Amino acid sequence: MKTSLRPLRPARFAALVSAVAFAFSAVAQPSSPPAPNLGAAILKSPALAKKIVLIGGKKSHGPGEHDFPNGIPLMAAWLKASPAFADVDVLAYTGGWPADLDVLKGAATIVCYFDGVGEKPEPLSNSERNAYLQKLMDAGTGLVCLHQASTVPPGDTTIPLGAWLGARRNGMYDRTTEQVTLNPVSPHHPISAGVGAFTYTDEFYPTLVVSDEKNVTPILRAEVTPKYGDAAKQAATPAKKGTHMLAWAYERGTGRGFGFTGGHYMKGLQLPELQKLLVNAIAWTAKIEVPKDGIATPAPVVATSLVNKKDENKVVAMPWGELRWFTSAEMKNSRTMTTGVAIIKPGQSNPRHFHPNCDEILHVISGKIRHSMNEVTVEMNAGDTVSIPQGVLHNAANIGPENAVLAISFSSAYREAVGY
């Protein structure tokens, strides 16, 4: 059964919002970061102060390497979970550049994470796209390039990446894969806030072409041994170990840029130090204030696969039945979802409520209910499923002779309800 929900008329909408605000108080289940403003602002999806666009490329290597399609949503999740980005619209494109470039219009910063020359055609070789980006750069949009996204074809003079980012990599000149200690060399720069030295293994690009020495600020340096892409050159004159700039910040007049040549391995993105560095950099390029200790990133809620036994469910008694929770951030077994069941006694109903921060999927396991959503009411039986968008007022009444058992899933590990 598929039922379309009709939007509320303005007068009815205002009355419902006022009634909800008067009759109910917000209860977080489970505990969560600060919630957005409730009521009319949630239901009307207000325009946000800034927009950040993250763009990933095609996966080109083995498991856990160049995993741009998974790296982009991971970084988007960091931003969405941080109060520092509460007023920011975060758009993530995991399969390449959006077909409609106008979605980039007004972006505070653009984050690029893709194969600069390994993907064909090269992501930055499109002249129409570059002309659009140039207008954004001239208007002050920030730019973040991670790993090979800072690479252009060797000798290329048509891609103005150096002017946008302050530095670039000229083709596949050299690289190194080794365990290194990355040292912050500009500790007073906002990107370095709260970031100390850290050691891990990654693939880095040691040799960069700096376009504007005066306005480029080194952020991380490390002792590395480059390996040339040219096998003959490597055999004849192997490079010696030396100190190289691996991350940098750039101020190009009205706009800002940040580059980091690491990021080959997905597991590197799990490092708290690297997470903080990248989140600071995204904020700085978007002209969002970075506090002196840096922007906190969420600690992993669940580090390994976990099994939740029946006696470990979180059971919450209600006048109309009970809620039995299986997974959530509070239970420390999910970073992205809340799941459980609602049991409604015969003749009872849960209060009319809405969820300001997540969608809900409700599936009837057993029993018969009458389910209301805004002005739409439907009867549902075992096997029926309904999708309830964020902000939609809803509730369920048990109209059968036995308990109604409803499987409920939410698109956030920090489910919130207004009306309970």
TIMIPA-147258 format. One line per 8 residues: number of its first residue (from 1); their letters; for each residue x, y, z of C-alpha. Coordinates in pm, 1 decimal, decimal comma, padded with zeros to 6 digits. Example, Ala and Ser with C-alpha at 12.3 -4.5 7.8 and 13.67 -1.06 7.14 Angstrom:
// residues 2
1 = as = 01230,0 -00450,0 00780,0; 01367,0 -00106,0 00714,0
// end
This chain:
// residues 420
1 = mktslrpl = 00000,0 00000,0 00000,0; 00147,7 00338,7 -00099,6; -00016,1 00652,4 00037,5; 00087,1 01004,6 -00059,3; 00086,5 01267,7 00212,3; -00080,4 01600,1 00128,7; 00092,5 01914,4 00262,2; -00091,8 02108,6 00531,6
9 = rparfaal = -00270,1 02430,6 00432,2; -00096,6 02733,1 00591,7; -00369,2 02801,2 00847,6; -00402,4 02436,4 00948,2; -00024,3 02400,9 00952,1; 00017,2 02695,3 01190,4; -00255,5 02561,0 01417,0; -00097,5 02216,9 01435,5
17 = vsavafaf = 00245,7 02358,6 01508,7; 00105,3 02580,1 01783,3; -00084,1 02287,8 01932,8; 00223,7 02069,1 01932,8; 00436,7 02342,2 02085,9; 00175,4 02405,1 02358,8; 00089,6 02044,0 02440,3; 00417,3 01863,2 02417,2
25 = savaqpss = 00780,0 01897,7 02519,5; 01081,8 01756,2 02336,6; 01227,3 01436,6 02476,1; 01552,7 01300,2 02332,0; 01571,3 00922,0 02293,4; 01855,9 00855,7 02319,4; 02078,6 01149,0 02427,5; 02211,3 01344,4 02132,8
33 = ppapnlga = 02399,0 01648,9 02012,4; 02204,5 01977,4 02031,2; 01881,2 01947,0 01833,7; 01786,2 02197,8 01564,3; 01504,2 02443,2 01632,3; 01171,8 02264,5 01660,7; 00824,8 02337,5 01529,2; 00754,5 02538,1 01215,8
41 = ailkspal = 01121,8 02578,5 01127,1; 01166,8 02201,9 01105,0; 00849,7 02135,6 00911,4; 00924,8 02409,6 00658,9; 01289,5 02307,0 00599,0; 01444,1 02652,3 00638,5; 01726,4 02778,0 00420,2; 02061,3 02726,9 00591,0
49 = akkivlig = 02333,0 02986,7 00628,2; 02601,1 02807,0 00425,4; 02641,4 02518,6 00183,0; 02930,4 02272,3 00158,5; 02954,7 02035,0 -00137,4; 03163,2 01715,2 -00123,2; 03249,7 01542,3 -00451,5; 03393,7 01192,0 -00478,6
57 = gkkshgpg = 03519,5 00997,3 -00776,9; 03506,1 00639,4 -00897,4; 03675,0 00369,5 -00690,3; 03991,3 00269,3 -00875,1; 04194,8 00044,3 -00642,5; 04157,3 -00261,0 -00420,8; 03963,1 -00291,9 -00094,9; 04011,8 00006,4 00132,5
65 = ehdfpngi = 04214,5 00207,2 -00124,6; 04095,8 00511,3 -00321,0; 03752,7 00438,7 -00175,7; 03613,9 00779,1 -00268,0; 03247,7 00664,3 -00282,7; 03265,6 00567,6 00086,5; 03508,7 00836,9 00197,9; 03280,9 01121,9 00089,2
73 = plmaawlk = 02974,7 01013,0 00292,8; 03204,0 00944,6 00589,2; 03329,6 01304,5 00581,2; 02976,5 01431,5 00527,6; 02872,7 01240,5 00841,5; 03148,2 01414,0 01041,9; 03012,4 01752,0 00938,6; 02647,7 01665,4 00999,3
81 = aspafadv = 02729,7 01534,6 01348,1; 02920,0 01848,5 01450,1; 02741,5 02146,7 01609,8; 02992,2 02371,3 01429,8; 02807,9 02289,3 01104,2; 02453,4 02312,8 01243,1; 02363,9 02593,3 01001,3; 02532,6 02430,5 00702,2
89 = dvlaytgg = 02367,6 02235,1 00421,1; 02602,8 01943,4 00344,6; 02566,4 01793,2 -00005,0; 02759,2 01475,1 -00086,6; 02808,7 01343,9 -00442,6; 02971,9 01001,2 -00431,3; 02987,2 00919,2 -00802,3; 03153,5 01225,6 -00951,6
97 = wpadldvl = 03056,4 01581,3 -01034,2; 02685,2 01663,6 -01030,4; 02533,3 01684,1 -01378,1; 02370,7 02015,9 -01286,3; 02657,0 02245,4 -01191,3; 02412,9 02497,1 -01047,7; 02397,1 02289,4 -00728,1; 02745,2 02434,3 -00661,9
105 = kgaativc = 02616,9 02790,7 -00678,6; 02670,0 02972,5 -00352,5; 02882,0 02695,7 -00201,1; 03100,4 02814,2 00086,8; 03353,6 02546,4 -00000,5; 03390,4 02243,6 -00229,2; 03568,0 01925,5 -00113,4; 03725,0 01710,3 -00388,7
113 = yfdgvgek = 03832,2 01349,8 -00330,2; 03899,3 01164,8 -00656,1; 04166,3 01039,9 -00898,3; 04310,3 01352,3 -01057,0; 04459,2 01172,8 -01356,0; 04373,8 00804,4 -01298,1; 04008,1 00860,2 -01383,7; 03932,8 00915,4 -01753,2
121 = peplsnse = 03843,2 01170,8 -01861,0; 04028,2 01357,6 -01588,8; 03774,0 01518,9 -01351,4; 03926,7 01866,1 -01390,4; 03977,0 01849,8 -01767,8; 03620,7 01960,3 -01849,1; 03634,8 02319,2 -01981,0; 03270,4 02400,1 -01898,7
129 = rnaylqkl = 03318,2 02276,2 -01544,2; 03639,8 02472,0 -01503,0; 03476,7 02792,4 -01625,1; 03200,7 02743,5 -01368,5; 03455,7 02671,7 -01093,8; 03653,3 02980,4 -01189,6; 03347,3 03198,1 -01128,2; 03300,7 03034,2 -00788,6
137 = mdagtglv = 03667,0 03079,6 -00699,3; 03650,4 03446,5 -00803,1; 03343,7 03487,5 -00580,4; 03529,7 03346,9 -00277,8; 03425,3 02980,7 -00267,4; 03676,0 02766,3 -00080,4; 03841,2 02453,8 -00218,6; 03970,3 02140,1 -00045,8
145 = clhqastv = 04161,1 01877,3 -00248,5; 04250,6 01545,6 -00088,6; 04499,4 01285,9 -00212,7; 04512,8 01269,9 -00592,9; 04253,1 01543,5 -00639,6; 04546,5 01788,0 -00629,2; 04705,2 01615,1 -00932,2; 04676,2 01746,0 -01288,1
153 = ppgdttip = 04805,2 01585,4 -01610,3; 05181,9 01639,0 -01653,6; 05262,8 01974,7 -01809,3; 04897,7 02079,2 -01822,8; 04841,6 02456,0 -01851,2; 04462,8 02455,1 -01898,8; 04356,4 02358,2 -01544,6; 04409,6 02656,7 -01309,1
161 = lgawlgar = 04431,7 02435,6 -01000,1; 04747,4 02608,9 -00879,7; 04569,0 02944,0 -00879,6; 04274,9 02797,6 -00687,7; 04467,9 02581,0 -00440,5; 04810,3 02746,1 -00416,9; 04992,7 02423,2 -00510,9; 04941,3 02119,7 -00730,1
169 = rngmydrt = 05103,5 01792,7 -00825,6; 05238,8 01774,6 -01181,5; 05132,8 01433,6 -01310,9; 05246,1 01113,7 -01140,2; 05591,1 01259,1 -01071,2; 05661,4 01076,1 -00746,8; 05499,8 00921,6 -00443,5; 05583,2 00730,8 -00128,2
177 = teqvtlnp = 05398,5 00473,6 00078,0; 05544,0 00451,6 00425,5; 05478,1 00508,7 00791,3; 05553,8 00869,0 00870,4; 05515,7 01115,1 01154,5; 05325,5 01421,1 01038,7; 05430,8 01735,0 01222,9; 05215,8 02050,5 01237,7
185 = vsphhpis = 05449,3 02332,1 01134,8; 05203,8 02622,7 01168,0; 05050,2 02558,3 01511,5; 04874,7 02896,4 01524,9; 04686,8 02843,1 01199,4; 04315,7 02757,4 01254,3; 04352,0 02433,7 01056,5; 04613,2 02314,3 01308,4
193 = agvgafty = 04393,6 02391,8 01611,5; 04396,2 02095,5 01847,5; 04607,7 01885,7 01609,6; 04936,7 01742,7 01735,4; 05194,5 01524,2 01563,6; 05061,3 01183,0 01458,8; 05208,0 00874,6 01295,5; 05045,8 00639,2 01047,4
201 = tdefyptl = 05095,5 00470,8 00710,1; 04966,6 00630,9 00391,4; 05058,7 00709,8 00031,8; 05183,3 01068,3 00000,8; 05296,7 01290,7 -00287,0; 05618,4 01464,8 -00180,1; 05684,7 01694,9 -00477,9; 05442,5 01980,0 -00533,8
209 = vvsdeknv = 05448,7 02278,1 -00768,0; 05376,0 02583,0 -00551,1; 05209,3 02864,6 -00743,5; 05214,0 03137,4 -00479,9; 05485,0 03095,6 -00214,3; 05384,5 03416,5 -00037,7; 05029,3 03305,7 00039,3; 05081,6 02931,5 00092,5
217 = tpilraev = 05118,2 02821,5 00454,8; 05263,4 02474,4 00520,8; 05040,7 02285,6 00766,7; 05205,7 01940,5 00786,0; 05557,6 01830,6 00701,7; 05719,0 01488,1 00728,6; 06044,7 01306,3 00657,5; 05975,0 01082,9 00356,9
225 = tpkygdaa = 06166,4 00904,1 00080,2; 06010,5 00976,9 -00261,7; 05978,0 00706,8 -00525,7; 05973,4 00830,9 -00885,7; 05702,1 00726,5 -01123,8; 05976,7 00684,6 -01383,6; 06133,8 00343,0 -01312,6; 06451,9 00425,1 -01507,5
233 = kqaatpak = 06501,9 00748,6 -01316,4; 06435,3 00570,2 -00988,9; 06703,3 00311,6 -01067,4; 06957,8 00569,4 -01187,1; 06915,2 00842,1 -00925,3; 06698,0 00727,4 -00634,9; 06570,3 01015,7 -00425,9; 06700,8 01064,0 -00075,9
241 = kgthmlaw = 06495,9 01100,0 00237,4; 06400,5 01459,6 00311,0; 06144,1 01689,3 00465,7; 05844,3 01756,8 00246,1; 05523,6 01958,8 00276,0; 05226,1 01719,8 00268,1; 04943,2 01956,4 00370,5; 04902,7 02328,8 00313,1
249 = ayergtgr = 04663,3 02621,6 00340,6; 04622,1 02895,0 00082,5; 04466,6 03242,4 00086,4; 04392,1 03365,1 -00266,9; 04236,5 03702,0 -00203,0; 03869,2 03641,1 -00134,1; 03888,3 03261,4 -00114,8; 04076,4 02991,5 00071,3
257 = gfgftggh = 04220,5 02654,2 -00021,2; 04355,1 02345,0 00152,3; 04543,8 02047,9 00013,3; 04647,5 01717,3 00170,3; 04824,2 01453,4 -00035,9; 04745,3 01163,2 00199,9; 04413,5 00980,9 00204,2; 04496,0 00674,7 -00007,0
265 = ymkglqlp = 04366,7 00430,7 00255,2; 04016,6 00439,3 00398,3; 04141,9 00326,4 00739,6; 04351,7 00643,3 00767,3; 04030,8 00845,8 00778,8; 03947,4 00674,9 01109,4; 04235,8 00851,8 01285,7; 04098,2 01117,8 01524,3
273 = elqkllvn = 04392,1 01351,0 01449,8; 04333,9 01332,9 01075,6; 03958,7 01374,4 01119,1; 04011,2 01690,6 01322,3; 04260,7 01827,4 01069,7; 04022,4 01773,5 00777,7; 03716,0 01907,4 00959,5; 03913,6 02216,4 01068,1
281 = aiawtaki = 04026,8 02264,2 00707,9; 03676,7 02231,8 00563,5; 03547,7 02483,9 00817,6; 03834,5 02727,1 00756,5; 03791,5 02720,5 00378,3; 03415,5 02775,1 00428,9; 03495,8 03073,5 00655,4; 03345,0 02905,4 00960,3
289 = evpkdgia = 03516,0 02994,9 01287,0; 03748,9 02725,1 01420,5; 03780,6 02727,9 01802,4; 04127,5 02730,8 01958,9; 04107,6 02358,5 02040,2; 03975,4 02270,9 01695,4; 03637,4 02132,5 01596,6; 03547,6 01815,9 01782,9
297 = tpapvvat = 03468,0 01515,5 01568,2; 03241,8 01236,9 01692,3; 03421,7 00945,4 01851,2; 03339,6 00610,3 01692,3; 03015,7 00490,6 01849,1; 03081,6 00132,2 01744,7; 03432,0 00017,7 01659,5; 03359,9 -00346,7 01572,0
305 = slvnkkde = 03065,6 -00565,1 01473,8; 02843,6 -00623,4 01775,8; 02563,3 -00863,0 01862,3; 02285,9 -00731,2 02083,5; 02121,2 -01014,1 02279,7; 01754,1 -01004,4 02373,7; 01826,5 -00934,7 02740,7; 02039,6 -00634,7 02632,2
313 = nkvvampw = 01747,3 -00454,8 02466,7; 01657,8 -00120,3 02622,0; 01293,3 -00146,8 02731,7; 01093,0 00169,4 02803,1; 00745,6 00121,2 02955,0; 00471,0 00350,0 02822,0; 00108,8 00396,2 02935,6; -00002,3 00256,1 02600,0
321 = gelrwfts = 00251,5 -00028,4 02576,3; 00628,2 -00026,1 02549,5; 00925,2 00070,0 02333,1; 01199,2 -00188,6 02299,9; 01523,3 -00051,1 02150,4; 01777,3 -00269,0 01968,8; 02035,7 -00021,5 01837,2; 02123,8 00343,9 01888,3
329 = aemknsrt = 02417,4 00570,2 01965,5; 02326,2 00559,2 02333,2; 02348,1 00178,9 02325,0; 02686,3 00216,2 02152,0; 02605,3 -00026,3 01872,1; 02522,8 00203,1 01578,9; 02656,9 00527,9 01441,2; 02378,7 00593,5 01192,9
337 = mttgvaii = 02050,4 00426,4 01294,8; 01804,4 00369,1 01578,3; 01601,6 00047,5 01557,6; 01350,3 -00126,0 01780,5; 00986,2 -00224,8 01818,7; 00682,3 -00045,6 01953,0; 00417,0 -00261,2 02122,8; 00073,4 -00099,5 02148,0
345 = kpgqsnpr = -00196,8 -00255,0 02366,9; -00547,6 -00318,7 02227,6; -00755,6 -00001,8 02226,6; -00451,2 00216,8 02301,4; -00254,9 00463,7 02088,7; 00073,6 00647,2 02120,4; 00064,0 01030,3 02131,7; 00068,4 01231,6 01811,5
353 = hfhpncde = 00431,2 01332,0 01761,6; 00702,3 01403,6 01506,4; 01076,3 01348,2 01467,2; 01272,3 01669,7 01403,0; 01600,2 01504,7 01303,4; 01523,9 01179,9 01119,1; 01292,3 00979,2 00894,8; 01110,0 00671,4 01028,5
361 = ilhvisgk = 01018,9 00341,6 00865,2; 00735,0 00156,3 01043,8; 00656,1 -00207,6 00961,0; 00362,4 -00397,6 01114,0; 00484,9 -00735,1 01240,8; 00152,1 -00838,3 01393,5; -00183,2 -00684,3 01479,4; -00394,9 -00416,9 01315,7
369 = irhsmnev = -00348,1 -00039,5 01351,5; -00493,6 00286,9 01230,0; -00200,2 00510,3 01139,2; -00236,1 00888,8 01098,9; 00015,8 01116,1 00923,2; -00068,9 01487,0 00905,5; -00419,8 01471,0 00749,8; -00393,3 01116,7 00608,9
377 = tvemnagd = -00519,1 00809,1 00797,1; -00475,4 00447,8 00681,7; -00542,9 00104,1 00826,4; -00240,2 -00124,8 00834,2; -00210,4 -00499,5 00889,0; 00075,7 -00745,1 00937,9; 00325,6 -00705,8 00653,2; 00236,7 -00343,4 00573,4
385 = tvsipqgv = 00508,4 -00074,2 00579,8; 00496,1 00304,3 00588,1; 00770,6 00563,1 00534,7; 00732,7 00870,2 00760,1; 00944,4 01173,2 00661,1; 01117,0 01395,5 00913,5; 00876,1 01648,4 01063,9; 00549,0 01468,7 00977,6
393 = lhnaanig = 00301,4 01450,2 01267,3; 00191,3 01089,2 01317,3; 00067,5 00825,8 01560,0; -00068,4 00470,4 01565,2; -00386,0 00335,5 01731,1; -00433,2 -00037,8 01792,5; -00776,3 -00129,5 01650,5; -00729,6 -00504,9 01683,5
401 = penavlai = -00796,8 -00752,1 01968,8; -00429,4 -00826,8 02043,6; -00105,1 -00637,7 02092,0; 00016,1 -00458,7 01779,7; 00390,0 -00514,7 01729,3; 00557,2 -00254,4 01505,3; 00918,3 -00265,5 01385,9; 01053,4 00091,5 01381,9
409 = sfssayre = 01374,9 00219,5 01223,5; 01512,8 00574,0 01218,1; 01773,2 00736,3 00993,0; 01971,9 00871,1 01288,9; 02143,3 00702,8 01581,4; 02025,4 01004,9 01781,5; 01648,1 00974,8 01735,4; 01447,8 01263,2 01877,9
417 = avgy = 01072,1 01281,1 01931,4; 00851,4 01581,1 01997,8; 00522,4 01480,3 02156,6; 00613,3 01190,4 02389,6
// end
